[in-house]
Amino acid sequence: MKTNIRLLVAAIALSFSGAALAQQFSSSYFMEGSLYRHELNPGFVGTQGYVSLFALGNLHVGVNGNLGAGDVLFNRNGKTVTFLHPDVTPQDALANIKENNKFLENLSMPIISVGFKGFGGFNTFAINVREFTGVHFGNDLFEMLKELDNRSYKVGEFGVNVNSFVEVALGHSRKIGDNLSVGAKLKFLVGAARVNFEMDDVSLDLESTSKWTATAHAQGEVNVTGLDIKTKTETRSDGTTYESFDKVDIKNPGPGGYGFAVDLGAEYDFKDIVDGLRVSMSLLDLGTINWKETHVIANEGKPFVFNGFDNIQVKDGDGKKIGDQLDELKDDLKDLYNLENKGNTGSSSHGFGVTWNLGIEYEIPTYKKLSFGLLSTTRFQGDYTWNEERLSINYAPARWFEFNINGALGTFGPSVGWMVNLHPVGLNLFVGMDHMITKVSKQFIPLRSNADLTLGINIPFNMQPKKTN
């Protein structure tokens, strides 16, 4: 039974290292000809107008996480094995496992995006589909999986957070004097769905060889209009009954809620003190969404005795098909969570994280085509907070062509990035990566959980001025 437990829980934990959408495209921050760098700092005054080609205007896909395949795969006698292999010592197995493991997704896909000069500055209008997803868990889970002895374990915490919404954003930036530029965006938000699930004080009693007992405090909040949570009557070991979470349905779906947010940004040119030095800062996503409905399911720490794995066989036998056995296992696992339906508690308001960017750029005064930039980024989002410091070298040999290379350190480890931006008359093409795949296994499995690709095709107008030496 222990082997089944180990394989199942390991598969669940490692499945979160699969593909997700990466965080902001930081490689574009110091690229003056980048049409979308106002997404990172609304204080940047655009140099040319543009119209996006819908989702292809700014498409960004990838993965972010601080636990990769390379942390749980090992080479033993010329073979690639997992940390569960008996030839991998517990010390080696846990050496690269972080105390707090997280995988994050952040999607911003334009439905339409337009930028143009006017009203004394530069203006942007966009309708974007956005979605955030985060998963976090501790290293106690891996310690239990590696050892899995007949004793009690404290597994720690586990959480999942999802926010999806549509934003309508209107931005304006302008120069104030010769040195300062400022900007802001006002965003109207239409919520689609929000899910927040947290488990803490998770413990497993594996002292018995035929059954095990799980206890945890868990609560889930689901903000979806028209959600109908189906329940079933369950009986506890003490004979009491309760209404347990069974499945969900959506009746009469509609917008989940509405809200507002703002982006603020500024850039200051210190050319009067140090020629070529510019400092910029931005705060993004300052706001909340008020959700119409808040459906709550919870486990208040009541124990659950579980022995369902003993019913699962490797092959069909005794008249019971594998498909039927898997259905029973699914029901057993559902019971394991022991979640009670607390009903719809009404409206609630929630933020979705705030991003802080601080940039320092130095442009060579005698050769303005070359600059160096340092960008510090922090996303404040509770258990899903992350930080990154990125150094870039930016080169613009012509007014219609620029590129950079950059490197970063932070929550998700080291990374190497780049960007190429082509913007001749009537067309804009850009492609880049914040996190390149730099190491793979013999089976070509990426050993780090950070990789992404950003590309865009747009129609620009109002050619930007040419840099001079």
Kinemage of the C-alpha trace (Angstrom):
@kinemage 1
@onewidth
@group {chain A} dominant
@subgroup {mainchain}
@vectorlist {calphas} color= white
{ca met a 1} P 0.000 0.000 0.000
{ca lys a 2} L 2.873 2.398 0.757
{ca thr a 3} L 4.184 2.077 -2.786
{ca asn a 4} L 0.779 3.072 -4.170
{ca ile a 5} L 0.583 6.037 -1.800
{ca arg a 6} L 4.091 7.153 -2.723
{ca leu a 7} L 3.552 6.986 -6.475
{ca leu a 8} L 0.170 8.659 -6.381
{ca val a 9} L 1.189 11.620 -4.198
{ca ala a 10} L 4.470 12.086 -6.096
{ca ala a 11} L 2.593 12.196 -9.393
{ca ile a 12} L 0.189 14.791 -8.026
{ca ala a 13} L 3.001 16.975 -6.664
{ca leu a 14} L 5.213 16.794 -9.749
{ca ser a 15} L 2.325 17.354 -12.142
{ca phe a 16} L 2.341 21.002 -11.117
{ca ser a 17} L 5.708 21.449 -12.840
{ca gly a 18} L 3.976 21.138 -16.209
{ca ala a 19} L 3.491 23.954 -18.697
{ca ala a 20} L 2.078 27.238 -17.510
{ca leu a 21} L 2.177 30.781 -18.735
{ca ala a 22} L 5.154 32.810 -17.663
{ca gln a 23} L 5.321 36.078 -15.723
{ca gln a 24} L 5.831 39.512 -17.306
{ca phe a 25} L 8.227 39.735 -20.267
{ca ser a 26} L 11.004 41.616 -18.492
{ca ser a 27} L 13.451 41.502 -21.426
{ca ser a 28} L 11.455 44.288 -23.102
{ca tyr a 29} L 11.694 46.778 -20.210
{ca phe a 30} L 14.695 48.747 -21.556
{ca met a 31} L 13.879 48.310 -25.265
{ca glu a 32} L 12.827 51.809 -26.320
{ca gly a 33} L 11.228 50.550 -29.527
{ca ser a 34} L 9.159 47.871 -27.759
{ca leu a 35} L 5.482 48.660 -28.301
{ca tyr a 36} L 4.305 46.925 -25.116
{ca arg a 37} L 6.795 48.053 -22.508
{ca his a 38} L 4.069 50.357 -21.167
{ca glu a 39} L 2.589 47.117 -19.772
{ca leu a 40} L 5.584 47.026 -17.404
{ca asn a 41} L 5.661 50.767 -16.698
{ca pro a 42} L 2.836 53.095 -17.801
{ca gly a 43} L 5.217 56.023 -17.314
{ca phe a 44} L 7.112 55.144 -20.492
{ca val a 45} L 6.077 57.523 -23.275
{ca gly a 46} L 5.590 55.565 -26.487
{ca thr a 47} L 7.661 56.510 -29.531
{ca gln a 48} L 5.247 55.221 -32.198
{ca gly a 49} L 1.588 54.343 -32.448
{ca tyr a 50} L 0.392 50.834 -33.226
{ca val a 51} L -2.563 48.511 -33.708
{ca ser a 52} L -2.299 44.914 -32.512
{ca leu a 53} L -3.182 41.833 -34.516
{ca phe a 54} L -5.377 40.445 -31.723
{ca ala a 55} L -3.714 37.651 -29.689
{ca leu a 56} L -0.676 37.647 -31.999
{ca gly a 57} L 0.068 41.212 -30.965
{ca asn a 58} L 1.751 40.084 -27.746
{ca leu a 59} L 1.727 36.303 -27.164
{ca his a 60} L 3.671 34.975 -24.172
{ca val a 61} L 3.846 31.282 -23.178
{ca gly a 62} L 6.128 29.378 -20.821
{ca val a 63} L 6.579 28.082 -17.275
{ca asn a 64} L 7.806 29.479 -13.944
{ca gly a 65} L 8.670 27.440 -10.863
{ca asn a 66} L 11.433 26.960 -8.313
{ca leu a 67} L 11.310 23.136 -8.437
{ca gly a 68} L 12.394 21.475 -11.661
{ca ala a 69} L 12.863 17.976 -13.019
{ca gly a 70} L 16.592 18.320 -12.364
{ca asp a 71} L 15.854 18.544 -8.622
{ca val a 72} L 14.132 15.142 -8.512
{ca leu a 73} L 15.921 13.193 -11.276
{ca phe a 74} L 19.295 11.521 -10.721
{ca asn a 75} L 21.814 9.498 -12.713
{ca arg a 76} L 22.542 6.108 -11.199
{ca asn a 77} L 24.665 3.609 -13.122
{ca gly a 78} L 24.020 5.411 -16.388
{ca lys a 79} L 20.257 5.461 -15.927
{ca thr a 80} L 17.962 8.395 -15.131
{ca val a 81} L 15.944 7.647 -11.981
{ca thr a 82} L 13.652 9.642 -9.695
{ca phe a 83} L 14.388 10.643 -6.116
{ca leu a 84} L 12.309 7.627 -4.988
{ca his a 85} L 14.872 5.133 -6.360
{ca pro a 86} L 16.532 3.068 -3.593
{ca asp a 87} L 20.022 3.953 -4.934
{ca val a 88} L 19.308 7.634 -4.209
{ca thr a 89} L 20.053 8.398 -0.570
{ca pro a 90} L 17.611 10.532 1.440
{ca gln a 91} L 20.323 13.190 1.731
{ca asp a 92} L 20.770 13.385 -2.057
{ca ala a 93} L 17.036 13.163 -2.704
{ca leu a 94} L 16.224 16.191 -0.532
{ca ala a 95} L 19.368 18.259 -1.194
{ca asn a 96} L 17.750 20.418 -3.899
{ca ile a 97} L 14.176 20.470 -2.582
{ca lys a 98} L 13.214 23.972 -1.477
{ca glu a 99} L 11.483 24.715 1.810
{ca asn a 100} L 8.728 26.535 -0.100
{ca asn a 101} L 7.944 25.245 -3.593
{ca lys a 102} L 5.753 27.198 -5.970
{ca phe a 103} L 4.578 27.117 -9.575
{ca leu a 104} L 2.999 30.211 -11.061
{ca glu a 105} L 1.037 31.097 -14.164
{ca asn a 106} L 0.269 34.589 -15.429
{ca leu a 107} L -1.551 35.125 -18.716
{ca ser a 108} L -2.272 38.451 -20.378
{ca met a 109} L -3.592 38.040 -23.912
{ca pro a 110} L -4.817 41.055 -25.890
{ca ile a 111} L -8.153 40.953 -27.654
{ca ile a 112} L -7.373 44.384 -29.022
{ca ser a 113} L -4.617 46.880 -28.238
{ca val a 114} L -4.027 50.348 -29.667
{ca gly a 115} L -1.437 53.034 -28.953
{ca phe a 116} L -1.388 56.589 -30.350
{ca lys a 117} L -0.021 60.060 -29.718
{ca gly a 118} L -2.427 62.784 -28.624
{ca phe a 119} L -3.730 64.911 -25.753
{ca gly a 120} L -0.216 66.093 -25.011
{ca gly a 121} L 1.269 62.626 -24.598
{ca phe a 122} L 0.892 58.956 -25.529
{ca asn a 123} L -2.333 56.992 -25.083
{ca thr a 124} L -3.139 53.282 -24.955
{ca phe a 125} L -6.384 51.331 -25.065
{ca ala a 126} L -6.586 47.587 -24.588
{ca ile a 127} L -8.994 44.775 -23.850
{ca asn a 128} L -7.091 41.866 -22.342
{ca val a 129} L -7.948 38.401 -21.078
{ca arg a 130} L -5.965 37.779 -17.904
{ca glu a 131} L -5.480 34.810 -15.629
{ca phe a 132} L -3.293 34.033 -12.622
{ca thr a 133} L -2.694 30.555 -11.187
{ca gly a 134} L -0.433 29.592 -8.299
{ca val a 135} L 0.362 26.347 -6.483
{ca his a 136} L 2.534 26.096 -3.351
{ca phe a 137} L 3.634 23.270 -1.056
{ca gly a 138} L 6.466 22.563 1.390
{ca asn a 139} L 9.397 20.154 1.352
{ca asp a 140} L 7.887 17.961 4.096
{ca leu a 141} L 5.893 16.205 1.388
{ca phe a 142} L 9.066 14.942 -0.329
{ca glu a 143} L 10.620 13.848 2.949
{ca met a 144} L 7.549 11.731 3.658
{ca leu a 145} L 7.526 10.252 0.150
{ca lys a 146} L 11.201 9.288 0.327
{ca glu a 147} L 11.041 7.722 3.782
{ca leu a 148} L 7.392 6.572 4.108
{ca asp a 149} L 7.891 4.560 7.273
{ca asn a 150} L 5.307 3.321 9.782
{ca arg a 151} L 5.017 6.535 11.753
{ca ser a 152} L 3.213 9.852 11.791
{ca tyr a 153} L 4.139 12.711 9.449
{ca lys a 154} L 3.486 16.436 9.375
{ca val a 155} L 3.157 17.271 5.684
{ca gly a 156} L 2.748 21.034 6.092
{ca glu a 157} L 0.765 23.341 3.862
{ca phe a 158} L -0.677 23.144 0.366
{ca gly a 159} L -2.537 25.798 -1.617
{ca val a 160} L -3.989 26.665 -5.020
{ca asn a 161} L -5.119 30.098 -6.186
{ca val a 162} L -6.776 31.001 -9.511
{ca asn a 163} L -8.039 34.366 -10.763
{ca ser a 164} L -9.430 34.944 -14.259
{ca phe a 165} L -10.975 38.130 -15.590
{ca val a 166} L -11.203 40.522 -18.523
{ca glu a 167} L -9.742 44.012 -18.214
{ca val a 168} L -10.498 47.131 -20.213
{ca ala a 169} L -7.482 49.427 -19.775
{ca leu a 170} L -7.079 53.081 -20.730
{ca gly a 171} L -3.610 54.604 -20.249
{ca his a 172} L -1.937 57.973 -20.690
{ca ser a 173} L 1.715 59.022 -20.323
{ca arg a 174} L 3.401 62.361 -20.888
{ca lys a 175} L 6.590 64.326 -20.384
{ca ile a 176} L 6.740 66.895 -17.583
{ca gly a 177} L 9.615 69.228 -18.354
{ca asp a 178} L 12.798 67.827 -19.900
{ca asn a 179} L 13.554 65.142 -17.317
{ca leu a 180} L 10.403 63.534 -15.975
{ca ser a 181} L 7.764 61.364 -17.613
{ca val a 182} L 4.747 59.972 -15.771
{ca gly a 183} L 1.837 57.747 -16.664
{ca ala a 184} L -1.153 55.854 -15.357
{ca lys a 185} L -3.689 53.276 -16.468
{ca leu a 186} L -7.248 52.905 -15.285
{ca lys a 187} L -8.616 49.382 -15.584
{ca phe a 188} L -12.209 48.218 -15.468
{ca leu a 189} L -12.327 44.549 -14.517
{ca val a 190} L -14.963 41.910 -15.265
{ca gly a 191} L -14.406 38.807 -13.160
{ca ala a 192} L -14.879 35.344 -14.672
{ca ala a 193} L -13.842 33.037 -11.813
{ca arg a 194} L -11.757 32.890 -8.656
{ca val a 195} L -10.696 29.820 -6.676
{ca asn a 196} L -8.644 29.825 -3.475
{ca phe a 197} L -7.950 26.555 -1.681
{ca glu a 198} L -5.665 26.212 1.352
{ca met a 199} L -4.760 23.210 3.500
{ca asp a 200} L -2.671 23.478 6.672
{ca asp a 201} L -1.873 21.328 9.709
{ca val a 202} L -1.830 18.357 7.347
{ca ser a 203} L -0.785 15.146 9.131
{ca leu a 204} L -0.710 11.484 8.146
{ca asp a 205} L -0.660 8.551 10.577
{ca leu a 206} L 0.897 5.561 8.790
{ca glu a 207} L 1.593 3.413 11.843
{ca ser a 208} L -0.895 0.775 10.692
{ca thr a 209} L 0.076 -1.431 7.741
{ca ser a 210} L -3.515 -1.780 6.504
{ca lys a 211} L -4.906 1.727 6.828
{ca trp a 212} L -3.858 5.301 7.394
{ca thr a 213} L -5.448 8.360 8.984
{ca ala a 214} L -5.346 11.865 7.571
{ca thr a 215} L -6.250 15.114 9.300
{ca ala a 216} L -6.107 18.653 7.964
{ca his a 217} L -7.666 22.069 8.187
{ca ala a 218} L -8.844 23.006 4.702
{ca gln a 219} L -10.985 25.731 3.198
{ca gly a 220} L -11.863 26.519 -0.354
{ca glu a 221} L -13.554 29.611 -1.745
{ca val a 222} L -15.044 29.559 -5.233
{ca asn a 223} L -16.301 32.798 -6.792
{ca val a 224} L -18.359 31.816 -9.829
{ca thr a 225} L -21.817 33.140 -10.645
{ca gly a 226} L -24.427 30.401 -10.915
{ca leu a 227} L -22.257 27.750 -9.264
{ca asp a 228} L -24.242 24.834 -7.842
{ca ile a 229} L -22.260 22.601 -5.464
{ca lys a 230} L -23.740 19.130 -5.238
{ca thr a 231} L -23.420 17.333 -1.904
{ca lys a 232} L -24.015 13.893 -0.529
{ca thr a 233} L -24.719 12.708 3.006
{ca glu a 234} L -21.702 11.104 4.676
{ca thr a 235} L -21.327 9.335 8.027
{ca arg a 236} L -18.320 9.864 10.260
{ca ser a 237} L -16.703 7.162 12.395
{ca asp a 238} L -18.547 8.522 15.430
{ca gly a 239} L -21.927 8.006 13.716
{ca thr a 240} L -22.652 11.682 12.973
{ca thr a 241} L -23.586 12.764 9.460
{ca tyr a 242} L -22.646 15.763 7.335
{ca glu a 243} L -23.134 17.108 3.795
{ca ser a 244} L -19.945 16.420 1.838
{ca phe a 245} L -18.762 18.068 -1.379
{ca asp a 246} L -19.544 15.777 -4.327
{ca lys a 247} L -19.467 17.636 -7.661
{ca val a 248} L -20.256 21.024 -9.182
{ca asp a 249} L -22.541 22.392 -11.871
{ca ile a 250} L -23.047 25.892 -13.275
{ca lys a 251} L -26.549 27.232 -13.817
{ca asn a 252} L -27.235 30.575 -15.532
{ca pro a 253} L -23.539 31.575 -15.808
{ca gly a 254} L -22.589 35.236 -16.046
{ca pro a 255} L -19.946 37.733 -14.921
{ca gly a 256} L -18.621 36.761 -11.517
{ca gly a 257} L -18.023 40.320 -10.364
{ca tyr a 258} L -16.678 43.755 -11.200
{ca gly a 259} L -13.770 45.849 -10.030
{ca phe a 260} L -11.214 48.525 -10.742
{ca ala a 261} L -7.423 48.719 -10.714
{ca val a 262} L -4.730 51.233 -11.598
{ca asp a 263} L -1.141 51.067 -12.864
{ca leu a 264} L 1.215 53.907 -11.935
{ca gly a 265} L 4.655 54.630 -13.343
{ca ala a 266} L 7.351 57.254 -13.815
{ca glu a 267} L 10.805 57.707 -15.325
{ca tyr a 268} L 13.382 60.384 -14.497
{ca asp a 269} L 16.356 61.309 -16.673
{ca phe a 270} L 19.365 62.438 -14.596
{ca lys a 271} L 21.144 63.874 -17.649
{ca asp a 272} L 21.795 67.153 -15.829
{ca ile a 273} L 23.781 65.246 -13.173
{ca val a 274} L 24.991 62.062 -14.907
{ca asp a 275} L 24.513 62.087 -18.655
{ca gly a 276} L 22.791 58.901 -19.815
{ca leu a 277} L 21.406 57.829 -16.414
{ca arg a 278} L 17.642 57.109 -16.148
{ca val a 279} L 15.677 55.672 -13.216
{ca ser a 280} L 12.130 54.343 -13.492
{ca met a 281} L 9.562 52.784 -11.190
{ca ser a 282} L 6.068 51.316 -11.521
{ca leu a 283} L 3.298 49.744 -9.442
{ca leu a 284} L 0.915 47.475 -11.346
{ca asp a 285} L -2.516 46.002 -10.566
{ca leu a 286} L -3.447 48.120 -7.568
{ca gly a 287} L -7.099 47.116 -7.211
{ca thr a 288} L -9.711 44.526 -6.323
{ca ile a 289} L -12.675 42.669 -7.770
{ca asn a 290} L -15.957 42.421 -5.862
{ca trp a 291} L -17.301 38.930 -6.510
{ca lys a 292} L -21.067 38.386 -6.390
{ca glu a 293} L -21.022 34.878 -4.912
{ca thr a 294} L -18.631 33.143 -2.521
{ca his a 295} L -19.152 29.393 -2.272
{ca val a 296} L -17.255 27.851 0.657
{ca ile a 297} L -16.223 24.250 1.264
{ca ala a 298} L -14.191 23.336 4.349
{ca asn a 299} L -12.721 20.620 6.533
{ca glu a 300} L -12.406 21.697 10.149
{ca gly a 301} L -9.730 19.158 11.028
{ca lys a 302} L -11.892 16.059 11.427
{ca pro a 303} L -9.844 12.840 10.873
{ca phe a 304} L -10.446 10.475 7.995
{ca val a 305} L -9.469 6.792 8.022
{ca phe a 306} L -8.443 5.639 4.559
{ca asn a 307} L -7.842 2.103 3.254
{ca gly a 308} L -9.059 2.405 -0.340
{ca phe a 309} L -5.675 1.587 -1.888
{ca asp a 310} L -5.985 -2.034 -0.737
{ca asn a 311} L -8.832 -2.499 -3.219
{ca ile a 312} L -6.751 -1.615 -6.281
{ca gln a 313} L -5.121 -4.410 -8.285
{ca val a 314} L -2.570 -4.185 -11.081
{ca lys a 315} L -4.719 -6.144 -13.512
{ca asp a 316} L -8.288 -7.326 -13.907
{ca gly a 317} L -9.238 -10.153 -11.606
{ca asp a 318} L -11.945 -11.674 -9.389
{ca gly a 319} L -14.616 -10.276 -11.679
{ca lys a 320} L -13.661 -6.653 -10.988
{ca lys a 321} L -12.445 -4.616 -13.968
{ca ile a 322} L -9.655 -2.064 -13.662
{ca gly a 323} L -12.052 0.684 -14.784
{ca asp a 324} L -14.388 -0.111 -11.888
{ca gln a 325} L -11.463 -0.170 -9.477
{ca leu a 326} L -10.324 3.266 -10.655
{ca asp a 327} L -13.836 4.623 -10.151
{ca glu a 328} L -13.742 3.323 -6.571
{ca leu a 329} L -10.312 4.900 -6.059
{ca lys a 330} L -11.622 8.248 -7.329
{ca asp a 331} L -14.483 8.081 -4.820
{ca asp a 332} L -12.072 7.153 -2.014
{ca leu a 333} L -9.797 10.099 -2.823
{ca lys a 334} L -12.772 12.442 -2.931
{ca asp a 335} L -13.764 11.235 0.533
{ca leu a 336} L -10.218 11.788 1.739
{ca tyr a 337} L -10.615 15.562 1.506
{ca asn a 338} L -13.692 15.311 3.761
{ca leu a 339} L -14.917 18.729 2.594
{ca glu a 340} L -18.243 20.007 3.868
{ca asn a 341} L -20.354 22.409 1.853
{ca lys a 342} L -20.789 25.668 3.793
{ca gly a 343} L -22.975 27.205 1.071
{ca asn a 344} L -22.967 30.614 -0.621
{ca thr a 345} L -21.791 33.225 1.912
{ca gly a 346} L -22.495 36.199 -0.389
{ca ser a 347} L -20.237 38.777 -2.020
{ca ser a 348} L -16.546 39.240 -1.208
{ca ser a 349} L -13.706 41.442 -2.475
{ca his a 350} L -10.200 40.242 -3.301
{ca gly a 351} L -7.061 41.604 -4.913
{ca phe a 352} L -4.926 39.550 -7.271
{ca gly a 353} L -1.381 40.647 -6.470
{ca val a 354} L 0.648 43.829 -6.992
{ca thr a 355} L 3.842 44.063 -9.059
{ca trp a 356} L 6.630 46.526 -8.265
{ca asn a 357} L 9.305 47.326 -10.877
{ca leu a 358} L 12.397 49.434 -10.292
{ca gly a 359} L 14.701 50.070 -13.269
{ca ile a 360} L 18.089 51.767 -13.616
{ca glu a 361} L 19.456 52.342 -17.117
{ca tyr a 362} L 22.720 53.852 -18.268
{ca glu a 363} L 23.037 54.871 -21.906
{ca ile a 364} L 26.579 55.470 -23.193
{ca pro a 365} L 26.640 59.275 -23.804
{ca thr a 366} L 29.109 59.031 -26.671
{ca tyr a 367} L 27.361 56.032 -28.259
{ca lys a 368} L 23.619 56.225 -27.616
{ca lys a 369} L 22.937 52.991 -29.451
{ca leu a 370} L 24.223 51.017 -26.439
{ca ser a 371} L 22.822 50.936 -22.905
{ca phe a 372} L 22.924 48.797 -19.758
{ca gly a 373} L 19.886 48.186 -17.565
{ca leu a 374} L 19.161 46.662 -14.157
{ca leu a 375} L 15.546 45.739 -13.391
{ca ser a 376} L 14.281 44.637 -9.970
{ca thr a 377} L 10.815 43.048 -9.998
{ca thr a 378} L 8.743 41.855 -7.031
{ca arg a 379} L 5.267 40.370 -7.225
{ca phe a 380} L 3.446 40.682 -3.878
{ca gln a 381} L 0.865 37.907 -3.652
{ca gly a 382} L 1.046 36.156 -0.267
{ca asp a 383} L 2.315 32.582 -0.614
{ca tyr a 384} L 2.867 33.230 -4.334
{ca thr a 385} L 5.222 36.216 -3.919
{ca trp a 386} L 8.332 36.172 -6.111
{ca asn a 387} L 11.325 38.403 -6.849
{ca glu a 388} L 13.849 38.773 -9.662
{ca glu a 389} L 16.888 40.954 -10.438
{ca arg a 390} L 17.707 41.176 -14.169
{ca leu a 391} L 20.749 42.791 -15.842
{ca ser a 392} L 20.539 43.520 -19.585
{ca ile a 393} L 22.736 44.839 -22.390
{ca asn a 394} L 20.684 46.687 -25.022
{ca tyr a 395} L 21.884 47.579 -28.515
{ca ala a 396} L 20.045 49.512 -31.267
{ca pro a 397} L 22.297 49.622 -34.393
{ca ala a 398} L 19.483 51.169 -36.476
{ca arg a 399} L 16.267 53.014 -35.771
{ca trp a 400} L 14.234 50.010 -36.994
{ca phe a 401} L 16.266 47.240 -35.315
{ca glu a 402} L 17.298 46.550 -31.698
{ca phe a 403} L 18.147 43.568 -29.523
{ca asn a 404} L 19.369 42.696 -26.044
{ca ile a 405} L 20.768 39.875 -23.963
{ca asn a 406} L 20.164 39.615 -20.234
{ca gly a 407} L 20.605 37.441 -17.160
{ca ala a 408} L 18.603 37.173 -13.945
{ca leu a 409} L 18.652 35.777 -10.401
{ca gly a 410} L 15.646 35.394 -8.133
{ca thr a 411} L 12.994 33.145 -6.648
{ca phe a 412} L 13.006 30.867 -9.686
{ca gly a 413} L 16.805 30.581 -9.848
{ca pro a 414} L 19.208 31.862 -12.534
{ca ser a 415} L 18.092 32.481 -16.106
{ca val a 416} L 19.344 33.870 -19.410
{ca gly a 417} L 17.101 35.912 -21.720
{ca trp a 418} L 17.122 37.877 -24.960
{ca met a 419} L 14.894 39.910 -27.293
{ca val a 420} L 15.000 40.939 -30.957
{ca asn a 421} L 12.730 43.783 -32.118
{ca leu a 422} L 12.228 44.737 -35.785
{ca his a 423} L 10.098 47.789 -36.524
{ca pro a 424} L 10.497 49.058 -40.093
{ca val a 425} L 7.811 51.254 -41.654
{ca gly a 426} L 4.409 49.580 -41.460
{ca leu a 427} L 5.376 46.436 -39.543
{ca asn a 428} L 6.564 45.403 -36.083
{ca leu a 429} L 7.947 41.942 -35.307
{ca phe a 430} L 9.467 40.939 -32.003
{ca val a 431} L 10.519 37.689 -30.380
{ca gly a 432} L 12.318 36.891 -27.142
{ca met a 433} L 12.704 34.795 -24.020
{ca asp a 434} L 13.198 35.655 -20.353
{ca his a 435} L 14.146 32.047 -19.523
{ca met a 436} L 16.025 29.920 -22.048
{ca ile a 437} L 16.197 26.132 -21.793
{ca thr a 438} L 19.882 25.690 -20.976
{ca lys a 439} L 20.060 22.099 -19.682
{ca val a 440} L 18.175 18.915 -20.568
{ca ser a 441} L 18.422 15.229 -19.630
{ca lys a 442} L 19.427 12.450 -22.015
{ca gln a 443} L 15.719 12.086 -22.736
{ca phe a 444} L 15.598 15.847 -23.631
{ca ile a 445} L 13.555 16.637 -20.516
{ca pro a 446} L 14.205 20.254 -19.367
{ca leu a 447} L 15.872 20.047 -15.950
{ca arg a 448} L 14.622 23.456 -14.808
{ca ser a 449} L 11.002 24.553 -14.669
{ca asn a 450} L 11.651 27.950 -16.297
{ca ala a 451} L 11.218 28.455 -20.017
{ca asp a 452} L 9.166 30.857 -22.102
{ca leu a 453} L 8.713 32.409 -25.516
{ca thr a 454} L 7.244 35.804 -26.387
{ca leu a 455} L 6.422 37.011 -29.884
{ca gly a 456} L 4.259 39.631 -31.526
{ca ile a 457} L 3.152 41.020 -34.880
{ca asn a 458} L 1.739 44.555 -34.931
{ca ile a 459} L 1.057 47.406 -37.330
{ca pro a 460} L 2.980 50.535 -36.204
{ca phe a 461} L 2.776 54.128 -37.358
{ca asn a 462} L 4.579 57.404 -36.499
{ca met a 463} L 8.192 56.245 -36.925
{ca gln a 464} L 10.323 56.809 -33.836
{ca pro a 465} L 13.232 59.290 -34.039
{ca lys a 466} L 16.629 57.884 -34.904
{ca lys a 467} L 19.223 57.678 -32.142
{ca thr a 468} L 22.452 59.530 -32.745
{ca asn a 469} L 25.964 58.693 -31.592
